[in-house]
């Protein structure tokens, strides 16, 4: 389950932001997770809660913003919605379609005290 290592990295980001911003507690973390990122949102919630124990994010809510996949079809040149990596282009059925969005995972915002 790679979500645990990702959750621990999120906690590191939060703690670094706390040092830089001089805050003591995080009440909410907004996390963008792309549909094509291979990160399961429910597994991330579980791992985040475990990784946050004993940190300034202990008890913080994790709000997940799911980002739809999209890609550029090299066959027809269209930017198209992409449900899975290596899928054919939904517009022309061609290949390859290079993912241009929905592969990311990032901390978007923190609510702090």
Secondary structure, DSSP 4 states (H G I P E B T S, - for coil): -THHHHHHHHHHHHHHHHHHHT-S-EEEEEEEEETTS---HHHHHHHHHHHHTTSTTTT-EEEEEEE--EEEETTT--EEE-SSTTPPPTTT--S-EEEEES--EEEEEEEE-
